Amino acid sequence: KGHTDVIWTFVYSPDGTRIATGSWDSTIRIWKASTGCQVGEPLEGHRSWIRAIAFSPDGRRLVSGSKDKTLRVWDTSTHQTVLGPLMAHISGVDVVQYSPDGALVASAGFDRTFKLWRAHVGDCIATIAHPRDVNSISFSPAGKHSIATACDDGLVRIYDVEEHELVRELAGHRSLVRCVQYSPDGSLIASSSNDYTIRLWNASTGDPVKGPLRGHKHAVLKVTFACNGQRLISCSSDESIRVWDINLGHCVDLALAPLSGHDGIVWAVKFTPDDTRLVSGGKDRTIRIWDVRSGVSLCVIEAHSDSVRTLSISFDGSQIASGSEDMTVRVWDLRTHETLGEPLEHSSKISSVSFSPDGLKLLSGCLDGTLRVWEILRREQINVMDHEGSVTCVQFSMDGCILTSFSNRNVCLWDAITGKRIWCFQHTTAVKVATLSPNGELVLTGDRNGDMRLWDVGTG
């Protein structure tokens, strides 16, 4: 939390340790990716909102483009401007990108040009006219000498970086091209468009390789390759993200169609530990098990006499626990889909369940403000703890020694053996989510105001 207006753009540093954000408040901020804490002071100097930012390949510099029509290059250690302001585009700067060797910066704006700059001295070495506005730029990987652009006229264009000349035009999209991206090895170019599709092109010949890839229901805003070049990730204004698998030149849309079957609201979903199956529970009182790859329903369990509100899967993937508005918790064999023993009776609706790491105990939370620890084999209640307010989520720590529970504004930690409360953290507004770090030393909470807080278990 730090910007005072809309965050328009963000980017990870090449080593993944930092995130840079650019905002309508005309500042850039750098954050530590592992903690979310801001690193140093904001980068200030632009006179209007930040439209584009990019790290240099070594992460030591950051280039920014603004509606104030300028580029600036920043030292990411001192947060000072080292180059600029450089007057770049008459309509503002909307795209910036470093070349893979860090020697060049490319920029584009809605003035139907893109420009190449020498990154270390800041002089413009080429201004290349486009017939329409440029929406995206991608340099070919190190060792290559090409740059691809995405244009409003529906074409992808490839230019020779050294000669500053057009090499070829790639035609196929039926509307403006939003994004263009080279694959990590430089052999492919992916493009996404307002025509709802993604296309793959041979980077050397310009020939279509695959596509159009269909699945999104609105404009595809961004597309990027995974680091191994085997998958594509796309996002769209249809509010979805899709993953596409590239295997031996074949692309398969891994974004599953809706998993249809529940009659009413789906309250809970969990992946099995091996990620091959998905377990869901809903208002229709059933538990359903799905094959992740195909989306096929493998089993329907008539589980409870009222809505299934919460699910947990044991760490070894052998059991499912379900909690219901019928005030019971049931344990199921994930292989046979049979119930294991009698239901665990409660005095209120169940809001959350969690297996212990060894699978021998089960933690349940209720709307009456109680937490209960159960020994699964003997179906015996070991401890009952009173939480202040309706319990909405419970969790075992990874070592099984600490229990976490949260309600409207409180997050509490408990000794798993004695049931004694260790600590209680309080938010000023309703807590909507909380999770314990794997080592049990930190608790991350989020509230309805959008604030996240990181708590030290030892000191509070």
LUMFIBA-713826 format. One record per residue (C-alpha): residue in three letters; x, y, z; residue number from 1. Coordinates in pm, 1 decimal. Each point is the difference from the previous one (the first is absolute). Last residue first. Layout:
REM LUMFIBA-713826
SITE     r         c1         c2         c3     k
SITE   ALA          X          Y          Z   NUM
...
REM end
This chain:
REM LUMFIBA-713826
SITE     r         c1         c2         c3     k
SITE   GLY      267.2    -1012.7     1755.5   460
SITE   THR      344.3      -82.7      138.4   459
SITE   GLY       40.0     -371.2      -65.1   458
SITE   VAL     -267.2      -42.0     -264.5   457
SITE   ASP      131.9      293.2     -203.7   456
SITE   TRP     -293.9      148.4     -189.4   455
SITE   LEU      -25.5      100.4     -367.4   454
SITE   ARG     -296.1      223.8      -77.8   453
SITE   MET     -198.6       36.3     -321.0   452
SITE   ASP     -233.1      293.2      -61.4   451
SITE   GLY     -278.7      -22.8     -259.6   450
SITE   ASN     -258.4      168.9      221.0   449
SITE   ARG     -173.5     -337.5       50.3   448
SITE   ASP      299.6     -140.4      184.5   447
SITE   GLY      302.2     -213.2      -85.1   446
SITE   THR      219.8     -195.5      240.5   445
SITE   LEU      345.8     -156.5      -28.2   444
SITE   VAL      129.3     -187.2      305.7   443
SITE   LEU      371.6      -57.7       51.8   442
SITE   GLU      220.5     -245.2      193.5   441
SITE   GLY     -181.0     -327.4      -69.2   440
SITE   ASN      271.6     -125.2     -236.1   439
SITE   PRO     -251.3      -47.7     -284.4   438
SITE   SER     -143.2      352.5       50.0   437
SITE   LEU     -347.6       16.8      157.7   436
SITE   THR     -293.2      128.4     -203.3   435
SITE   ALA     -276.9      254.1       46.9   434
SITE   VAL     -294.9      118.7     -209.6   433
SITE   LYS     -301.2      230.3       32.5   432
SITE   VAL       84.6      185.3      321.7   431
SITE   ALA     -269.8      259.1       73.8   430
SITE   THR      125.2      347.1       86.2   429
SITE   THR      232.6      147.0      264.7   428
SITE   HIS      199.3     -323.1        3.3   427
SITE   GLN       95.8     -187.5      317.6   426
SITE   PHE      270.6     -257.9       58.9   425
SITE   CYS      -44.8     -258.0      278.3   424
SITE   TRP      282.7     -202.2      151.5   423
SITE   ILE       80.2     -332.2      164.3   422
SITE   ARG     -349.4     -125.2       88.1   421
SITE   LYS        7.0     -326.5      190.6   420
SITE   GLY     -128.3     -314.3     -171.8   419
SITE   THR      257.7     -212.3      180.9   418
SITE   ILE      130.1     -200.1     -296.3   417
SITE   ALA      -65.5      231.5     -297.5   416
SITE   ASP      113.4      312.2      186.3   415
SITE   TRP     -221.4      273.4     -140.1   414
SITE   LEU       41.4      303.8     -225.2   413
SITE   CYS     -281.0      251.9      -43.8   412
SITE   VAL     -100.6      236.2     -281.3   411
SITE   ASN     -267.7      250.5       96.9   410
SITE   ARG     -216.7      242.4     -196.8   409
SITE   ASN     -296.0     -205.9     -124.2   408
SITE   SER      137.8     -344.0       78.6   407
SITE   PHE      333.8     -170.8      -31.4   406
SITE   SER      157.2     -323.7      111.6   405
SITE   THR      355.9     -129.5       -7.4   404
SITE   LEU      119.3     -316.4      173.5   403
SITE   ILE      363.1      -57.8       92.8   402
SITE   CYS      204.2     -316.7       56.4   401
SITE   GLY      -87.6     -196.5     -314.5   400
SITE   ASP      341.0       62.2     -157.1   399
SITE   MET     -157.7      156.8     -309.9   398
SITE   SER     -230.2      217.0      212.0   397
SITE   PHE     -361.1     -116.5       20.9   396
SITE   GLN     -272.6      226.0     -141.7   395
SITE   VAL     -341.5      141.4       87.5   394
SITE   CYS     -232.8      242.1     -182.4   393
SITE   THR     -329.0      182.5       62.4   392
SITE   VAL      -36.7      -31.7      376.4   391
SITE   SER     -296.3      199.4      128.2   390
SITE   GLY      104.8      244.0      271.3   389
SITE   GLU      263.5       -2.8      273.2   388
SITE   HIS      138.5     -353.1      -26.7   387
SITE   ASP      -79.0     -262.4      262.3   386
SITE   MET      213.8     -313.2       -7.2   385
SITE   VAL     -111.6     -364.7       17.3   384
SITE   ASN      262.8     -272.1       26.8   383
SITE   ILE       36.9     -374.7      -55.7   382
SITE   GLN     -333.4      -96.9     -159.4   381
SITE   GLU        2.6     -369.7      -73.5   380
SITE   ARG      -78.9     -172.0     -330.3   379
SITE   ARG      243.5     -276.2       98.2   378
SITE   LEU      180.4       -0.3     -334.9   377
SITE   ILE      -38.5      374.2      -63.6   376
SITE   GLU      116.9      150.1      327.6   375
SITE   TRP     -190.8      326.3        2.1   374
SITE   VAL       93.4      360.3       81.3   373
SITE   ARG     -289.5      242.6       35.5   372
SITE   LEU      -19.4      373.1      -53.5   371
SITE   THR     -297.7      194.1      133.4   370
SITE   GLY     -155.1      335.4      -93.5   369
SITE   ASP     -358.3     -117.5      -63.9   368
SITE   LEU       70.8       28.1     -375.1   367
SITE   CYS      218.7     -304.9       27.4   366
SITE   GLY      363.8      -96.1      -57.4   365
SITE   SER      137.9     -351.3      -39.7   364
SITE   LEU      348.3     -144.1       47.7   363
SITE   LEU       67.6     -362.4      -93.6   362
SITE   LYS      261.3     -233.5      140.3   361
SITE   LEU      189.9     -304.7     -122.0   360
SITE   GLY       88.2      126.8     -348.3   359
SITE   ASP      365.5       58.5       90.6   358
SITE   PRO      -17.1      362.1     -122.8   357
SITE   SER     -318.5       66.1      202.3   356
SITE   PHE     -312.0       15.1     -215.1   355
SITE   SER     -198.4      324.8      -21.9   354
SITE   VAL     -371.2       82.2       13.5   353
SITE   SER     -192.3      327.9      -36.9   352
SITE   SER     -346.8      154.5       40.7   351
SITE   ILE     -200.3     -278.1      162.8   350
SITE   LYS     -352.5       94.0      108.3   349
SITE   SER      -63.7      -26.2      373.4   348
SITE   SER      -15.8     -249.2      288.2   347
SITE   HIS      240.8     -249.8     -152.3   346
SITE   GLU      -12.1     -373.6      -77.8   345
SITE   LEU      289.4     -183.9     -162.6   344
SITE   PRO     -159.8     -237.5     -250.8   343
SITE   GLU       38.9     -375.1       53.5   342
SITE   GLY      280.8     -201.9     -148.7   341
SITE   LEU      188.4       45.2     -326.0   340
SITE   THR     -241.6       93.5     -278.8   339
SITE   GLU       58.3     -176.5     -331.0   338
SITE   HIS      146.8      172.3     -307.7   337
SITE   THR      214.3     -311.8      -61.8   336
SITE   ARG      326.2      183.1      -74.9   335
SITE   LEU      -65.7      329.9      179.5   334
SITE   ASP     -115.8     -178.6      315.7   333
SITE   TRP     -238.5      243.5      165.9   332
SITE   VAL      -15.9      185.8      332.7   331
SITE   ARG     -319.8      174.1      108.8   330
SITE   VAL      -51.4      317.4      201.0   329
SITE   THR     -347.5       75.7      129.5   328
SITE   MET     -211.7      306.4       77.5   327
SITE   ASP     -242.3      -48.8     -295.6   326
SITE   GLU      157.5      319.5     -137.5   325
SITE   SER      283.7     -223.2     -106.9   324
SITE   GLY      364.7      -84.8       46.3   323
SITE   SER      181.2     -246.8     -224.5   322
SITE   ALA      322.5     -188.2       67.4   321
SITE   ILE      163.0     -184.8     -289.5   320
SITE   GLN      249.5     -283.0       42.7   319
SITE   SER      288.7     -173.9     -178.9   318
SITE   GLY      185.3      296.7     -146.3   317
SITE   ASP      306.0      -41.4      223.8   316
SITE   PHE      -45.3      354.7      134.2   315
SITE   SER     -364.5      -61.5       83.4   314
SITE   ILE     -255.3      189.0     -207.6   313
SITE   SER     -218.4      270.2      155.7   312
SITE   LEU     -346.2      117.5      -99.0   311
SITE   THR     -245.3      271.1      105.9   310
SITE   ARG     -362.1      109.3      -44.8   309
SITE   VAL     -182.0     -317.5     -107.2   308
SITE   SER     -364.1      112.2        6.6   307
SITE   ASP     -254.5     -214.9      188.6   306
SITE   SER      -82.3     -368.3       53.8   305
SITE   HIS      357.7      -99.3      -75.9   304
SITE   ALA      221.1     -197.4     -238.9   303
SITE   GLU     -179.2     -139.4     -300.3   302
SITE   ILE      334.4      -64.8     -166.8   301
SITE   VAL       31.6       61.0     -374.8   300
SITE   CYS      298.2     -160.4     -172.6   299
SITE   LEU      238.8       36.0     -291.5   298
SITE   SER     -136.4      321.6     -152.8   297
SITE   VAL      198.1       68.0     -317.9   296
SITE   GLY      203.0      322.5      -22.5   295
SITE   SER      246.7     -178.2     -226.8   294
SITE   ARG      329.0       90.2      163.1   293
SITE   VAL     -123.3       71.4      352.5   292
SITE   ASP     -211.9     -314.3       36.4   291
SITE   TRP     -286.0       95.5      228.6   290
SITE   ILE     -136.2     -115.6      336.8   289
SITE   ARG     -339.4      125.6      114.1   288
SITE   ILE     -126.5       41.5      354.6   287
SITE   THR     -374.4       44.9       33.3   286
SITE   ARG     -240.7      196.7      219.8   285
SITE   ASP     -140.3      200.3     -297.6   284
SITE   LYS      140.6      313.8      164.7   283
SITE   GLY      346.7     -105.4      -94.6   282
SITE   GLY      315.4     -204.5       35.0   281
SITE   SER      291.0      -40.4     -239.5   280
SITE   VAL      299.2     -234.0      -30.8   279
SITE   LEU      251.4       41.0     -282.7   278
SITE   ARG      220.4     -279.9     -123.4   277
SITE   THR      344.0      -38.5     -157.2   276
SITE   ASP      177.8      268.1      203.7   275
SITE   ASP      206.4     -263.0      190.2   274
SITE   PRO     -101.5      150.6      335.7   273
SITE   THR     -371.7      -10.0      -92.4   272
SITE   PHE     -136.4      339.9      -98.5   271
SITE   LYS     -273.3      156.1      214.3   270
SITE   VAL     -330.0      176.8      -70.2   269
SITE   ALA     -266.8      135.0      237.9   268
SITE   TRP     -332.2      185.8      -10.9   267
SITE   VAL     -133.3      -87.5     -345.7   266
SITE   ILE     -338.9      172.4      -26.9   265
SITE   GLY     -289.3     -188.4     -158.0   264
SITE   ASP      -51.9     -333.1     -173.0   263
SITE   HIS      355.9     -123.1      -40.8   262
SITE   GLY       76.3     -169.8     -329.8   261
SITE   SER      192.3      229.8     -230.7   260
SITE   LEU      375.0       44.1        8.5   259
SITE   PRO       31.7      309.7     -218.9   258
SITE   ALA      229.4      -66.0     -295.5   257
SITE   LEU      354.1      -63.8      102.8   256
SITE   ALA      282.9      239.4      -78.2   255
SITE   LEU      257.0     -244.7     -131.2   254
SITE   ASP      -35.2      120.5     -356.8   253
SITE   VAL      214.1     -235.8     -203.5   252
SITE   CYS      262.6      123.4     -240.2   251
SITE   HIS      194.1     -231.5     -227.5   250
SITE   GLY      346.9       93.4     -123.3   249
SITE   LEU      173.3     -287.7      173.1   248
SITE   ASN     -180.9       86.1      320.6   247
SITE   ILE     -128.8      351.0       65.9   246
SITE   ASP     -248.2       -0.5      289.5   245
SITE   TRP     -234.5      297.5       36.8   244
SITE   VAL      -88.5      149.5      337.2   243
SITE   ARG     -302.0      229.2       26.3   242
SITE   ILE      -75.8      294.4      225.1   241
SITE   SER     -355.3      132.1       17.4   240
SITE   GLU     -169.3      335.2       60.5   239
SITE   ASP     -161.1       13.6     -348.5   238
SITE   SER      239.7      294.0      -45.4   237
SITE   SER      259.0     -265.6      -68.9   236
SITE   CYS      312.6     -159.7      136.4   235
SITE   SER      235.2     -240.2     -173.0   234
SITE   ILE      265.2     -244.5      116.9   233
SITE   LEU      194.2     -201.0     -254.2   232
SITE   ARG      178.8     -324.6       73.0   231
SITE   GLN      301.6     -195.9     -116.5   230
SITE   GLY      242.7      290.8      -28.5   229
SITE   ASN      188.0     -111.2      310.7   228
SITE   CYS      -35.6      345.2      157.7   227
SITE   ALA     -375.3       10.8      -61.0   226
SITE   PHE      -99.4      203.9     -302.7   225
SITE   THR     -212.3      312.9       21.8   224
SITE   VAL     -334.4      125.9     -129.3   223
SITE   LYS     -182.5      316.2       95.8   222
SITE   LEU     -331.2      171.7      -75.5   221
SITE   VAL     -200.3     -273.8     -168.9   220
SITE   ALA     -323.0      182.0      -93.7   219
SITE   HIS     -316.7     -186.6       96.7   218
SITE   LYS     -138.7     -350.1       36.8   217
SITE   HIS      334.3     -177.1       28.8   216
SITE   GLY       13.1     -353.1     -132.8   215
SITE   ARG      148.3        7.9     -346.6   214
SITE   LEU      355.4      -57.6     -114.6   213
SITE   PRO       20.5      126.1     -357.9   212
SITE   GLY      202.0     -186.9      -34.9   211
SITE   LYS      324.6     -176.0      -47.1   210
SITE   VAL      320.7       50.6     -189.6   209
SITE   PRO      -94.9      290.5     -225.8   208
SITE   ASP      289.0       88.9     -232.6   207
SITE   GLY      214.6      302.9       81.2   206
SITE   THR      308.5     -174.2     -135.1   205
SITE   SER      251.2       40.0      281.3   204
SITE   ALA     -235.8       67.7      292.8   203
SITE   ASN     -235.6     -284.2      -91.1   202
SITE   TRP     -333.3      133.9      120.4   201
SITE   LEU     -244.3      -87.3      277.3   200
SITE   ARG     -342.6      162.2       19.3   199
SITE   ILE     -223.9       88.4      292.8   198
SITE   THR     -368.3       83.4      -42.0   197
SITE   TYR     -279.5      220.9      139.5   196
SITE   ASP       -3.6      226.5     -312.5   195
SITE   ASN      136.7      274.7      227.8   194
SITE   SER      334.3     -168.3      -48.6   193
SITE   SER      281.2     -211.5      132.9   192
SITE   SER      334.4      -78.8     -162.9   191
SITE   ALA      255.1     -273.8       61.1   190
SITE   ILE      331.3       -2.8     -186.0   189
SITE   LEU      200.6     -318.3      -32.1   188
SITE   SER      362.6     -106.2      -49.2   187
SITE   GLY      157.6      257.6      229.9   186
SITE   ASP      112.8     -254.9      259.7   185
SITE   PRO     -194.4      171.7      280.8   184
SITE   SER     -310.3       42.1     -221.8   183
SITE   TYR      -50.3      348.5     -143.0   182
SITE   GLN     -303.2      200.1      117.8   181
SITE   VAL     -263.1      222.4     -163.4   180
SITE   CYS     -295.8      168.5      166.9   179
SITE   ARG     -320.1      183.7      -85.6   178
SITE   VAL      -36.4      -60.4     -372.8   177
SITE   LEU     -290.4      198.5     -147.3   176
SITE   SER     -271.2     -202.6     -170.1   175
SITE   ARG      -30.7     -284.2     -248.4   174
SITE   HIS      333.4     -164.7       78.8   173
SITE   GLY      168.4     -181.7     -285.7   172
SITE   ALA      275.6      210.2     -151.2   171
SITE   LEU      367.4      -13.3       96.8   170
SITE   GLU      202.9      280.7     -159.5   169
SITE   ARG      362.6      -42.6      -97.2   168
SITE   VAL      353.3      138.7       30.0   167
SITE   LEU      -69.2      369.2       66.0   166
SITE   GLU      324.3      192.1       31.4   165
SITE   HIS      187.6      149.6      293.6   164
SITE   GLU      324.2     -144.5     -144.3   163
SITE   GLU      133.0     -118.2      335.7   162
SITE   VAL     -332.6      -95.0      157.9   161
SITE   ASP     -142.8     -173.1     -307.8   160
SITE   TYR     -375.2       38.2       30.1   159
SITE   ILE     -285.6     -247.9       32.1   158
SITE   ARG     -360.6      117.7      -28.6   157
SITE   VAL     -312.6     -156.2      147.0   156
SITE   LEU     -311.5      124.8     -176.1   155
SITE   GLY     -353.8       75.9      118.2   154
SITE   ASP        2.9      370.3      -94.8   153
SITE   ASP       40.4      103.9      366.0   152
SITE   CYS      351.7     -145.3        8.4   151
SITE   ALA      205.6     -255.0      187.0   150
SITE   THR      375.6       34.1      -50.4   149
SITE   ALA      281.7     -250.9      -36.9   148
SITE   ILE      370.5       79.4       35.8   147
SITE   SER      283.2     -181.3     -168.7   146
SITE   HIS      372.9      -47.1       39.3   145
SITE   LYS       51.3     -340.3      158.5   144
SITE   GLY      288.9      -98.9      226.8   143
SITE   ALA     -193.5       82.7      315.2   142
SITE   PRO     -373.4      -65.3      -34.6   141
SITE   SER     -224.8      184.2     -250.2   140
SITE   PHE     -121.7      332.9      128.5   139
SITE   SER     -372.6       40.8       64.4   138
SITE   ILE     -214.4      311.8      -44.0   137
SITE   SER     -367.4       62.7       74.3   136
SITE   ASN     -286.1      235.4      -87.2   135
SITE   VAL      140.4      194.8     -297.4   134
SITE   ASP     -239.9      250.6     -160.2   133
SITE   ARG      -69.4      -14.2     -375.0   132
SITE   PRO      196.2       32.5     -327.0   131
SITE   HIS      322.1      -30.1      198.9   130
SITE   ALA      300.0      231.5      -17.5   129
SITE   ILE      338.8     -103.2      134.9   128
SITE   THR      204.2      248.0      200.3   127
SITE   ALA      358.8     -117.9       39.0   126
SITE   ILE      314.6       73.2      201.1   125
SITE   CYS     -157.1      199.1      283.9   124
SITE   ASP      265.4      103.4      252.1   123
SITE   GLY      -28.6     -107.7      362.6   122
SITE   VAL      363.8      -72.4       81.0   121
SITE   HIS      -13.0     -345.4      158.6   120
SITE   ALA     -318.2     -134.2     -160.4   119
SITE   ARG       66.4      103.7     -357.8   118
SITE   TRP     -351.5       79.4     -115.6   117
SITE   LEU     -226.8     -156.0     -262.7   116
SITE   LYS     -329.5      164.8      -85.6   115
SITE   PHE     -349.4     -110.8      -93.8   114
SITE   THR     -236.8      209.6     -202.2   113
SITE   ARG     -373.2       36.2      -65.8   112
SITE   ASP      -46.5      282.9      254.3   111
SITE   PHE     -179.0     -215.7      259.0   110
SITE   GLY      327.9      -75.9      167.1   109
SITE   ALA      292.1     -237.3      -38.9   108
SITE   SER      334.6      -58.3      165.2   107
SITE   ALA      294.8     -231.5      -58.8   106
SITE   VAL      303.0        3.6      226.7   105
SITE   LEU      336.0     -124.8     -119.4   104
SITE   ALA      324.0     -137.4      145.8   103
SITE   GLY     -156.4     -217.2      270.7   102
SITE   ASP      109.6     -322.2     -171.5   101
SITE   PRO     -358.3     -130.8      -17.5   100
SITE   SER     -129.3      333.7     -140.2    99
SITE   TYR     -186.5      209.5      254.4    98
SITE   GLN     -369.8       78.4      -48.8    97
SITE   VAL     -229.3      300.9       30.3    96
SITE   VAL     -360.4       41.7     -117.8    95
SITE   ASP     -259.9      273.5       57.9    94
SITE   VAL      204.1      320.9      -15.1    93
SITE   GLY     -201.9      320.3      -37.4    92
SITE   SER     -173.3      153.3     -300.5    91
SITE   ILE      299.3      191.4     -138.7    90
SITE   HIS      239.8     -286.1       58.1    89
SITE   ALA      352.9       -0.2      142.8    88
SITE   MET      130.9      307.9      176.6    87
SITE   LEU      271.1     -147.5      222.9    86
SITE   PRO      -27.1       93.2      369.4    85
SITE   GLY      250.6     -130.6       19.9    84
SITE   LEU      274.6     -239.2       95.0    83
SITE   VAL      131.5      -92.2      345.6    82
SITE   THR     -317.8       81.2      194.6    81
SITE   GLN       46.6      -96.7      365.2    80
SITE   HIS     -146.5     -302.0      178.4    79
SITE   THR      344.5      -60.6      157.7    78
SITE   SER        3.8     -377.3      -53.1    77
SITE   THR     -237.3      -24.7     -297.6    76
SITE   ASP      188.7      269.5     -192.9    75
SITE   TRP     -266.5      158.7     -217.8    74
SITE   VAL      -44.6       64.6     -372.3    73
SITE   ARG     -264.1      253.2      -96.6    72
SITE   LEU     -209.7       25.3     -314.2    71
SITE   THR     -221.4      297.0      -78.3    70
SITE   LYS     -336.6       88.4     -154.9    69
SITE   ASP     -157.3      114.3      333.8    68
SITE   LYS     -230.2     -303.5      -41.9    67
SITE   SER      292.4     -195.9      131.5    66
SITE   GLY      263.0     -254.9      -95.4    65
SITE   SER      236.0     -164.5      245.0    64
SITE   VAL      335.6     -175.1      -28.2    63
SITE   LEU      143.3     -186.2      296.8    62
SITE   ARG      364.7      -66.6       70.5    61
SITE   ARG      203.7     -246.6      201.6    60
SITE   GLY     -216.2     -303.3      -77.3    59
SITE   ASP      269.1     -163.3     -215.3    58
SITE   PRO     -239.2      -35.1     -296.5    57
SITE   SER     -120.4      362.2       40.3    56
SITE   PHE     -335.4       28.0      174.0    55
SITE   ALA     -306.4      127.1     -186.7    54
SITE   ILE     -268.8      262.8       65.2    53
SITE   ALA     -305.2      128.0     -189.9    52
SITE   ARG     -288.6      245.8       43.2    51
SITE   ILE      105.6      210.0      298.5    50
SITE   TRP     -229.2      292.7       71.1    49
SITE   SER      107.0      360.4      -48.0    48
SITE   ARG      285.7      229.5       97.6    47
SITE   HIS      265.8     -269.3       27.0    46
SITE   GLY      266.9       64.5      261.4    45
SITE   GLU      -52.8     -230.2      295.9    44
SITE   LEU      125.0     -352.5       62.0    43
SITE   PRO     -157.5      -92.7      333.5    42
SITE   GLU      229.5      -33.4      302.8    41
SITE   GLY      176.5     -317.3      101.9    40
SITE   VAL     -125.1     -355.5      -50.9    39
SITE   GLN     -370.7      -34.4       74.9    38
SITE   CYS      -96.6     -313.6      190.1    37
SITE   GLY     -199.3     -269.5     -181.4    36
SITE   THR      189.4     -269.7      190.5    35
SITE   SER      147.1     -235.9     -261.3    34
SITE   ALA      -32.3      238.6     -295.2    33
SITE   LYS      184.7      288.9      163.1    32
SITE   TRP     -162.7      308.8     -143.8    31
SITE   ILE      108.1      280.9     -232.0    30
SITE   ARG     -218.4      306.7      -47.2    29
SITE   ILE      -49.4      219.8     -303.6    28
SITE   THR     -171.7      335.0       28.3    27
SITE   SER     -232.8      213.2     -214.1    26
SITE   ASP     -306.4      -60.4      227.7    25
SITE   TRP     -153.7     -183.6     -296.9    24
SITE   SER      230.7     -281.2       96.0    23
SITE   GLY      302.6     -206.5      -93.2    22
SITE   THR       97.4     -312.0      192.5    21
SITE   ALA      335.6     -176.8       29.4    20
SITE   ILE       22.1     -348.4      149.2    19
SITE   ARG      316.0     -141.0      152.9    18
SITE   THR      160.8     -339.5       65.7    17
SITE   GLY      -91.1     -167.2     -330.9    16
SITE   ASP      356.1       -3.0     -134.5    15
SITE   PRO     -100.3      193.1     -314.3    14
SITE   SER     -194.8      259.1      204.1    13
SITE   TYR     -376.2      -45.8      -13.1    12
SITE   VAL     -220.4      254.7     -178.5    11
SITE   PHE     -296.6      223.9       78.5    10
SITE   THR     -231.0      236.9     -185.8     9
SITE   TRP     -303.2      221.5       62.0     8
SITE   ILE      -19.4       13.8      379.9     7
SITE   VAL     -293.4      236.2       66.9     6
SITE   ASP       57.9      281.1      250.4     5
SITE   THR      169.6       75.0      332.1     4
SITE   HIS      271.8     -260.9      -32.3     3
SITE   GLY      136.1     -136.8      327.3     2
SITE   LYS     -152.7     -331.0      103.8     1
REM end
